[in-house]
């Protein structure tokens, strides 16, 4: 009996040491909704009416983009959730909650915040990203995908990817294609020039896909069905790995070689090699449900969750 207990304790001890703790942490103004890293800066969209911009090296906030608070249906003034953030050529795109639940889009440049799409348009946008300096891509809750020109304030095109509720989208590196995820589990790849559906990927996720990422030909999903699905668009292949818990977040490294996903109910992240499915390691220290897994490069990544702490990890 003593030998059995010793073996169990040793096994628990060995398992515990395999979970890598964060190498550093960043504290945002509110819970983390969206993350972006570029040029040694970390952009954090929060629930606290702002985007925090961190210097990655110093871990300090070097700028903060603040959007106006809103009045809810009870007449109370509350924070406006910032749903997504993007950067191109010194411009920062900010999507946030506006009046009556509709969304608004601002562009921040040279310390000035300009409204480019007001909530009076009554567009219920879940995500917004740059296509180029003048055009942005919008994902609406209705699963309408819209290319919008911010200069003319007109739509270039609009198409409903499917009749299922929108979850997420991810652009390829050239921004010529976008993969759209929804509650059906299917993925739809669209041409961003005209909105035409090029391909539908189906049969791997059986339920809502919470998150999708696309890097260097590798697409990864985070599924309610406890599946992280990996598609290789270069070879038209796909496979999935299962988890013991719903997978709320997934991310792909810039070269498309590593996939990370929220792998259990303890908010740990597991990384594996996309081509061999080999596990690289498990990374812990996240206190709440994960919202984002964002790679800086092939050796470093950030994890955001439903609290103020963003954890940074180095892959050993």
N, C-alpha and C positions, 0 to 999 in steps of 0.2 A: 504493500500500500504506500509506504514511504517513497519507494522508488517511483511509483506511478505519479504521485504528487510532485516529486522533483522533476519528472519529465514534463508534466503539464506546465509547471512554473517556468521551466527553461524555455518551453515552446512559446509561452506568452511573452517572455522577456525578449526572445529573438524576434518575434513578430513586431513587438513595440519598437525595436530599434530600426526596423525597416521603414518606418514612417518618418520621412525627413521633415524637419521643422523649417519655418520660413527663415531665410537669410536676412530679411529686413521687412519692415512694415511701414506703410504710409497711412496717415489718418486723414480722411476726407471730411467734408462739412456735413455730409449726410450719408444715408445708405447708397450703395453703388448700383447704378442702373446700367451704365455703359462705360467701357474702357477703350482707350486708344493710346498706342505708344509710337512716337516717331521723333527723330532728331534729339534723342536723350531727354525727351519730355513725356510725361504721363498725363493724359487728359481724362478726367473723371467726371462723367455726368452723374449728378446726385439727385436725391429726393428733396434737397434743401434749396431749391430755386437757383442752383448755380452749377457751373462747371469749374472744378479745381484743376489748375495746371501745375504739376509738380516738376521740379528739376530732379531727374532720376538719381543723380549722384549725391546731391545734398539732402534729398528726401523732403525738401521744403516747398511749400506753395509759393510759386513765383508770380502767379497771376490768378485772378478769379473773375469769371464771367457771371454776372448776376442778372437774372431775369426777374421781372416784376412778379410779385405774389398775386394770387387770384382770390376772388370771393366765391365761396361755395354756396350751395342752395339754401343753407341756413343763414347766410349773410355774414359768416365768419371769414376773416382774411387768413388764408392758409398758404403754405409753400406750394410752388408749382413744380411738379416733378419734371426733371429733364430726361427725356427718353433716349436721346442719342446725340453723339458729338462726332464731328469729322473735321479734317484739316486738309487744305490744299493751298499751296503758294501763299502762306501767311494769312489765309482766311479760315475762320473757324465757323462751322455750321452747327447750330444749336436748335434742337427740336424740343419744345416744352409744352406743358399743359396750358391751355388758354381758357377763355370763357365757355361756360356750359359744357365742358368736357371736350370741346374741339381743340385742335392743336395749332400752334403757331411756330414759325420758323424765323430765326434771326441769323444774321451773319456778323461776326465780330472781327473787326480789322482796325489796326492802329488805335487800339483802346476804345473804339467806338462800336456800339451795338446797334445794328440796323435791322428793322423788321422787314422781311422780304415776303412773308406769307402770313397774313393775319388770321386769327381764329374766326373772324367774321366770314371766312370762306367756307366754314363748317366742314372742314376736312379732318377726319378722325385718323390721324397718321400715327403709326406705331414706330416707324423708323425712317430716317432720312440720311442720305449720303451723297457726296459730290460725285457727279459724272465728269465734270470739268468745271472751270471757273464760272461758267454761266448757267450750267444745267445741273439739277439735282434729281436724285431718284427717291421716290416716296413709296413706302409700303403702308397701305391703309388696312384698318382692321377688317374691312370687307374683302380683303385679298385683291383689291385693285392695286396694280403697280402703275405708278405715274411718273413719266419723265416731264419735269417742269422747268421752264426757262425763267430764271429769276430776274432777268432784264426786262423781258416782254410781259412777265407775269401771266404767261399762258402755258397751257399744257402742250408738249410736243406730241405725246401720245398717252393713252391710258388703256389698260387691258386687265381683265380679271383673270388671275392665274388659275383659279378654281373657285368653286362655290363654298369651299371650306374656309374657316376663319384663319386669317394670317397669323403666322408666328414670328418669322424672321426671314431675312435675306442676307446673302453675301455676294459681293462682286469679285470677279477674277482680277488679276493684277492689272490688266489693260483696261478694265472697266467696260469691256465690250459685251460681256455676258453677266447675268445675275442668276443665282440659284435661289429659288423661293421655297420656303418650308411652311407648312400649315398643319392644321389639326388632323388631316386625313392620313398623314404619314408619308405621302408622296412628295417628291421634289420636282419642281418645274424649272427648267433652264430657259431663260428668255434672252433674246438679242436686245441690247439696250438702245440700239439705233432706231428700232421700229416696234419693239414690244412683242414681236412674234415668238411663240413658244417653239423652241428648237427641239427640246427633248423632255420627256417625263421619266423620272426614275422612281420605280415603285416596287413593292413586294418585300422590302427589307424592314422598314419601320411599319408597325401595324396600328399605330395610334399617333397622337399629337407629337410633333417634333418641336421641342422648345427652342433649340438653337441650331444654327447651321454655320459652318465655316468652310472657306475654300482657299487653298493656297497651293500654287504650283501643280495644279491638276488633281490634288487630293481634296475631296469633300468629306467632312465628318458631321454627323448629326448627334443631337442629344435628345433621346426619346422618352416619352412617358411610359412606353412599353418596356423600359429598362434595357434598351438596346442603344449602343453607340455603333452607328453604321459608318463604314468607310467605303467611299466610292473612288475608284481611280478612273478619271475621265479619259485618260490617255489610252487605256486598254479595255474600257467598258466593263470593268470588273467591280464586284462589291462583296463585302462580307460584314458580319456584325459580331460584336462581343457583348455579353450580357452582364448585368449588374444585379445586385441584391435589392436595389432601390431605384426609384425613378431617377433618370439622368437629366439634370436641369441645365447643365452647361457642358460645352465641348469646344476645343480649339485645336488649330493645326499650326505647326511651326512654319516659318516663311518658305523653307525649301520643300515643304510637304512631306517631310520624312517622319515627323513625330506627331502623334495625336494625344491630347489630354482630355480627360472627361471626369465628371463628378461621379465617383465610383461607389459610394456607399452613403448610409444615413448619417455618418459622422462628418460629412462635408469634406472628405479627403479627395484628392485628385490623383488619378493614376495615369501615368504616361506609358505609351507603348510605341514600338516602331511600326509605321504604317505598312511596310512591305512584308515584314515577317511576323507581325502580331506579338512580338516579344515584349514583355513588360520591362520597362526601364526602371520604374520606381513608383512609390506612393508618397504623396506630399500632404501633410496635415497642418493643423493650426488655424483652420477657418471655423468661425463660431456660428455662422448661420448659412442658410441655403445659398448655394453659389449662383451667381448671375453671369460671370464672365471668366474665361480662361484665355489670356492674350499673351502670345509669345513675342519677346523682343528680338530673339534670334534662336539659334538651335540649342543654346545652352542656358537661356534665361527666360523666365515667364512670370506673369502676374496673375493673381486670382482675386476677383472681387466678389462680394456677397452682400446679403441684405443687412449689412451693418456698415460702419464707417471705415473699417480696416481693409486695406488692400495689401495682400501678402506678396512678397517677391521671393522667388526661388532660383537657385543655381543648380543645374543638373550636374551631379557628380560624375 
